Amino acid sequence: MYRLAARLSLASLACLALLAGCATLTESTQQDVLVQTILDNHELPGVGCVLDNDVGKWFVTTPARVTIRKSAGALRIDCRKDGGDWAYEKVESKVNATLWGNVVLTAGAGYFVDRNTGAGFDYPSTLTVTMHKGDAGEGMPPPPAGVTVF
């Protein structure tokens, strides 16, 4: 009886140690980011921006903070201002330290969970978008497949 209790306790502690590295349990799947726009090295307020990744879409008028869902995929930023100023940028997410701990402690099994939830990835906390003068159609890259253009 004593040996069974000791084994169960040891197994429970081992499970807790493995889960401690899981970013899904210790990190949020959401992140606050500050979006600001600049033109000719000066802040340009009042710009409407759409941010999207593979798990959602968010709207913001700069400068402002917005809460987005984290993802392993890139965050696309499409900004427009009356008068034709525009910007289109793509920001890649970066693996955070919690994900690496998860890979080590769970022999890689938790990586797949954290990749699907986005908890193991972060975007930069400040997104400074460089605006371009002129018509938004000039020199702008085509939208990615599956993205609705308004």
C-alpha positions as CSV (number, residue, x, y, z in Angstrom):
1,M,0.0,0.0,0.0
2,Y,2.8,2.4,1.0
3,R,4.7,1.6,-2.3
4,L,1.6,2.3,-4.4
5,A,1.1,5.7,-2.7
6,A,4.8,6.6,-3.2
7,R,4.6,5.6,-6.9
8,L,1.4,7.6,-7.5
9,S,3.0,10.6,-5.8
10,L,6.1,10.3,-7.9
11,A,4.1,9.9,-11.1
12,S,2.0,13.0,-10.1
13,L,5.2,15.1,-9.5
14,A,6.6,13.9,-12.9
15,C,3.4,15.0,-14.7
16,L,3.4,18.4,-13.0
17,A,7.1,18.9,-14.0
18,L,6.3,18.1,-17.6
19,L,3.3,20.4,-17.6
20,A,5.2,23.3,-16.0
21,G,7.0,23.9,-19.3
22,C,3.8,23.9,-21.3
23,A,3.3,27.4,-22.7
24,T,-0.4,26.8,-23.2
25,L,-0.7,26.6,-19.4
26,T,1.7,29.3,-18.4
27,E,1.4,31.9,-21.3
28,S,-1.7,33.6,-22.7
29,T,-2.9,33.0,-26.2
30,Q,-3.5,36.8,-26.5
31,Q,-1.0,39.7,-26.6
32,D,-1.4,43.5,-26.4
33,V,0.5,45.3,-29.1
34,L,0.9,49.1,-29.7
35,V,0.4,50.1,-33.3
36,Q,1.9,53.4,-34.5
37,T,2.4,54.8,-37.9
38,I,5.1,57.1,-39.3
39,L,5.6,59.0,-42.5
40,D,8.8,60.9,-43.3
41,N,10.2,60.1,-39.8
42,H,7.2,61.8,-38.1
43,E,4.3,60.1,-36.3
44,L,1.2,60.0,-38.4
45,P,-1.9,59.7,-36.2
46,G,-5.4,58.8,-37.3
47,V,-4.5,56.0,-39.7
48,G,-6.9,53.1,-40.0
49,C,-5.1,49.7,-39.8
50,V,-6.3,46.1,-40.2
51,L,-4.2,43.5,-38.5
52,D,-4.8,39.8,-39.4
53,N,-3.2,36.4,-39.0
54,D,-4.5,32.9,-39.4
55,V,-6.7,33.1,-36.2
56,G,-8.3,36.5,-36.4
57,K,-8.7,40.1,-37.7
58,W,-8.5,43.3,-35.7
59,F,-9.1,47.0,-36.5
60,V,-7.3,50.0,-35.0
61,T,-6.9,53.7,-35.5
62,T,-3.3,54.7,-34.7
63,P,-1.7,55.2,-32.3
64,A,-3.5,52.7,-30.2
65,R,-3.1,49.4,-28.3
66,V,-5.0,46.3,-29.5
67,T,-5.3,42.8,-28.1
68,I,-4.6,40.1,-30.7
69,R,-4.5,36.3,-30.7
70,K,-1.0,34.9,-30.9
71,S,-0.1,32.6,-33.7
72,A,2.9,30.8,-35.2
73,G,2.1,32.5,-38.4
74,A,2.8,36.0,-39.6
75,L,0.8,39.1,-38.6
76,R,-0.2,41.2,-41.7
77,I,-0.8,44.9,-41.2
78,D,-2.7,46.9,-43.8
79,C,-3.0,50.7,-43.1
80,R,-4.7,53.5,-45.0
81,K,-5.2,57.2,-44.5
82,D,-7.4,59.7,-46.3
83,G,-5.3,61.3,-49.1
84,G,-3.9,58.0,-50.3
85,D,-1.1,57.3,-47.8
86,W,-0.8,53.5,-47.3
87,A,1.3,50.7,-45.8
88,Y,1.4,47.0,-46.0
89,E,3.7,45.1,-43.7
90,K,4.2,41.5,-42.5
91,V,5.6,40.7,-39.0
92,E,6.8,37.2,-38.2
93,S,6.1,35.7,-34.8
94,K,9.0,34.6,-32.7
95,V,9.3,31.5,-30.5
96,N,9.3,32.5,-26.8
97,A,11.4,30.9,-24.1
98,T,8.4,29.0,-22.6
99,L,8.1,27.0,-25.8
100,W,11.8,25.9,-25.6
101,G,11.3,24.8,-22.1
102,N,8.3,22.8,-23.2
103,V,10.2,21.1,-26.0
104,V,12.9,20.0,-23.5
105,L,10.6,18.9,-20.7
106,T,8.0,17.1,-22.8
107,A,10.4,15.6,-25.3
108,G,8.7,17.8,-28.0
109,A,5.1,16.6,-27.4
110,G,3.9,19.9,-26.0
111,Y,5.3,21.8,-28.9
112,F,2.4,20.8,-31.1
113,V,-0.2,22.0,-28.6
114,D,1.6,25.3,-28.1
115,R,2.0,25.8,-31.9
116,N,-1.7,25.2,-32.4
117,T,-2.8,27.6,-29.6
118,G,-0.1,30.2,-30.4
119,A,0.9,30.4,-26.7
120,G,4.5,29.6,-27.5
121,F,5.0,32.5,-29.9
122,D,5.1,36.3,-29.5
123,Y,4.9,39.3,-31.9
124,P,6.9,42.5,-31.1
125,S,5.1,44.5,-28.4
126,T,5.4,47.7,-30.5
127,L,4.5,47.7,-34.3
128,T,5.9,50.8,-36.0
129,V,4.4,50.9,-39.5
130,T,6.1,53.0,-42.2
131,M,3.5,54.7,-44.4
132,H,4.0,55.5,-48.1
133,K,2.7,58.5,-49.9
134,G,0.5,58.2,-52.9
135,D,-2.2,55.8,-54.2
136,A,-2.5,52.6,-52.4
137,G,-2.4,50.6,-55.6
138,E,1.1,51.8,-56.6
139,G,3.8,49.4,-55.6
140,M,1.7,47.6,-53.1
141,P,2.1,43.8,-52.9
142,P,-0.9,41.6,-53.8
143,P,-2.9,40.4,-50.8
144,P,-2.2,36.8,-49.6
145,A,-4.5,34.0,-50.8
146,G,-7.7,33.8,-48.8
147,V,-7.6,37.4,-47.6
148,T,-10.7,39.6,-48.4
149,V,-9.8,43.0,-49.7
150,F,-12.3,45.8,-48.8
